[in-house]
Amino acid sequence: MDALCPVCQKVMTEVSGHFHCSGCHGNYLPQANCPDCARPLQVLKACGAIDYFCQNGHGLISKSRVRFSYLPTV
């Protein structure tokens, strides 16, 4: 699945942990959100695996269900 720019909807490229849009020249950080409550998820990284946990009562969230939003970098 491609990361689309929240401003101009063009496909962004990943660069050193963030995304860059060549269309509007913006830089964005990905934020994992819960598909049930739309709040940010806690990202758990261990032994090369990445898991997502909702602290608002929804527990572990499957990687395939996570909804990403893209926040502008400062």
Phi, psi and omega in degrees: 000132181277146175273119180262139179297132179289347181264306186247359176066018175274157179291131180263158176250144179276130181223111174049050175087359174226176180247144178238134177257121179282345180285308181249002177063028178270156175241135187223143175261136178284142175232124179278128181239148178291134179287344182268319183241356178065014177270157180299142179264152172278130180262122181250121180242127178203134176053037178085352180264149176239124178239158182235134183230130177267122180275006182252028173098001181261355175068209179292137181244129178299140179306326182287344181263347183297137177252125181261140169239164185234120183258136180296142176277158182265000000 
